[in-house]
Amino acid sequence: MKPKIIIGVVSIVLFTSLLMYNFGNSIDSYVNFEQANDRANSHVIGTWESAEHYGFSRETMQFSFHMKDQDGNVRRVVYPRPKPNNFEQATQLVVVGEMRNNVFHANEMLMKCPSKYNDPSELELVNSRDS
Amino acid sequence: MIATIGHLLLSGAFVASLAAMVLYAYAATKDNKKVERISNWVWGLKGLLVFASSAALIWLIMTHQFQYYYVWNYTSLDLETKYLFSSFYGGQEGSFMLWIFCGFIVGLGLIKWTRKPYKAPVMFVMALTQFFLLSMVVGWDLNFTQIGATPFRTIAQEMPNAPFIQANPDFVPSDGTGLNDLLKSPWMMIHPPIIFVGFAMMTVPFAFAIASLWTKTYHEWIRPALPWTLAANLSLLTAIFLGGYWAYETLSFGGYWAWDPVENASLVPWLIGTAGIHAMIIQRKSSRAHKASLFFAILAYVAIIYQTFLTRSGVLADQSVHSFVDLGLYGQLLTFILVMAVMGIGFYLYRYPELPSPADESKFLSKEFMTFTGSMLLFILGFVIIIGTSSPIIGKLFVEHPTPPEIQFYNDWSMPIAIVMAIATVIGQHLFWQKHTWESLAGVLVWPLLFTSVATVLSIILGDVRNLYYMIYIFAAWFTVMGNASVMLSLLRKNPKLVGGTVTHIGFGALLLGIIASSVYTEPLLDQRTANYNARIVAGDVFDEEGFPVTQKVEMFELEIDQPTLINNKYMVTYKGYELTDSPRPGQQNYILKFEPIDGSDSFYMSPEVYPMLTSSTQDNIEWSVDPHVRTGWFSDIYLYVAGSKYVERRNQELERRNRQMVPASDEGDQEENEVQTIEIRMGDTVSAGSFNFTFQNFVPASEEALPDNTQIGIRALIMVEHEPSGNAYEIEPLFAVYTEEGRSYTYSPPLDIDRWDMNVMFSRIHPETDSIELTIHGMDENFEEDWILVVAEKKPFVSVVWLGTFLLMIGFSISIMRHWKREKDTQEKEKRLNKPDKM
């Protein structure tokens, strides 16, 4: 009985530590644009700067826009795919990619979309449209 | 008024669930049949109250009472009735109500069918869970704290500080914000009810496990619990399938699975529930694994609440595309999960010393060992996914502000686990029906192994598989299919009712094959130019304007109208234009693409759509959304959507122009200047106007019929009109004639339409002295460009096999449910027959 328990405990410990080690390696910390400058791959959270020009360019086949990170840094982001659905609706954007020469090259982009609007201005907007 | 009633009904239901809980607990401890009957009535009353308050909410939605926040937030006037109905469970509060209602129905089934020692304790646990769920929506505003968020709150209650509420507290919006267009899908209508039926049924094994610990009857509980667990799993599986199919068909992710926390939220309970089913089956067959089946039954439900907590408390806010927004229920959800976990696991540990354990160790080559291995592997896989999904909490051990794990984390762990599982299913199934030694097992596996090898080699050659790891995986998957199929064939000869397990395992094998084919071997469809460009990117030969190497491949291509383009050396694809329609969505464009395979097989059409998102578009800003077209085939699917088009671009430019014009100071006045234009050309010359070239080639005689009476001169000019950017050209022969009527001369130059470019050309004058002619052109757009679209397309092999595997799993589960349900009914009948003489 004894050796079996030892083997069991050892294998559970081994499995868990391997899992946690691998898990720890596969996650990363969110950073801002400044910190992203000297990293290979970074996740940046921010919001879309709608005042700046944005859109998809048929020459470069890239979607580009400006994003403000949580610390207020604004950078141009290029994304090699068409504008995602729900882009303008998103209350928050997460871009994953690499910073090069002050332009963020995103490989992945996540939109956080509200399932409800907390913003009262939305309500006024709806009403001004109808009245 | 209705809302107040609804709110009161909900409060009543909350109190009733508390009463039912206490009464059932009393009935269970005192074994009091009378109190149990009363509790059943209280349970029924609670259900009635929940039903009535749901009806009240639906009534508010149907009658568009937008002063209520829930109605305003999830519906609008233009919503179809079916979607009005489904928006009842579109928000967090309503979905809790649906969950509660499903739980109530399941409770009715338990009251009717549960055997004696278990009924009261099982119903106590059911009432306890209902109590917690109801507390999420009861919306009691106690002075020191708030319990739950009621769906019946008004906008004024939700946003008391909004300026328009301060100005007018009785403000009623004239329309709601509406349901997100992406959710307007029949799949999304039935997905939530099915998932909540699954959640509600998964409460049953948990309740039985607690009841068995309570009554110290550790052997019997699995018999009634097993069919419920199987049914819960079938529901969850169906819901996962519907969700995946919806994501594949509707969203532009291009896949059916993305390891998103919300998807994981239904997968993990399914995996742990399946682990529980395996443990219960060992317990039923061999009277072993009591500890495991109790443990997994408890854990499956805890997993459901834990995942509910993760998705609904706002913890995952940064990580999921579609997690719910925080309703301030964090504390309550945390209490819910803690109570359930402590009660379940704590009770389990408390009773652990007296739980039956087997006298001897099971041999490696036994059905017990193999089934238990399967159970543990399912649990481990579930555990890995829980760790991954919990990254906002567990990740804090490693970094300050953790991101979700890379997709690779899930793939790296699930693949080896799946390979071991796959092999265990075959050995386990063979041992399940017959005892084997190594020799006899090898004997029965000769044929399946032979078939597996042939299928694997064929797959590797035909699929051009080069990765050794994938080869092993494919082998394991085929082995699952072939090995379980051989068991199924022998069972079919003996008793077809027993094939449930083998069918699910074959489905599992098919699922593994479908997953690898459709994910690893998906290829983008591209034209030659883009493919060459990507090859240069891979070689590192492309640099951007700042001199950095470009590393991101282009995975889309452009099509110009009526210009056949060769795609992947396989199809000639032609963009045939688009249709504007207002159905089902206003302002929708249906694009038409013709695919002609160059191997000569039948051509086909694809019709992806683009439409303005109603909920979020305004007059000065349209948000376009795409609806992909998926062409399903036996061997591969073509997934395609239009990522951009001339129409959309023009509409956006128009809006931009109009927005600018609304500001008077910057009135640029760039109206269409070139409505009418005249050009003079000498014979043989070419004159350019904008992007068009006009070449006057020659005069052509005009035939008599086309000329008016009394014509003096009648001549046609042969003109070649070329659109330079696209190279498209037309030859036209406009007519010029001079005729007399009542002594006066008139010229006759009928306009010739070029529909494609929306212009018409008139031959308006001849200058014989310079040998030139004058053309008058209407409607020419100098910047005209041909209609174009940007296409993103993928070829996904064997998605059909993913669905096939899923269906086989569903069929297998259904067969097993029927078998175990019938067995349970038979036992009950037998007991009744045995008990009757005693009573008389």
Interface residues (C-beta under 8 A of the other chain):
Chain A: F15 L19 M20 N22 F23 G24 S26 I27 D28 S29 Y30 H43 I45 G55 F56 R58 M61 P80 R81 P82 K83 P84 N85 N86 F87 E88 Q89 Q92 V94 R100 N101 V103 H105 N107 L110 M111 K112 C113 P114 S115 K116 Y117 N118 P120 E122 L123 E124 L125 V126 N127 R129 D130 S131
Chain B: W72 N73 Y74 G90 G91 Q92 I155 M159 A162 P163 F164 I165 P173 S174 D175 G176 T177 N180 L182 L251 S252 A317 D318 V321 H322 F324 V325 I380 V384 I387 G388 S391 I394 G395 L397 F398 V399 E400 H401 P402 T403 P404 P405 E406 Q408 F409 D412 W413 E546 F548 T551 Q552 K553 V554 E555 M556 E558 M613 T615 S616 T618 Q619 N621 E623 W624 S625 V626 A643 G644 N652 L790 V792
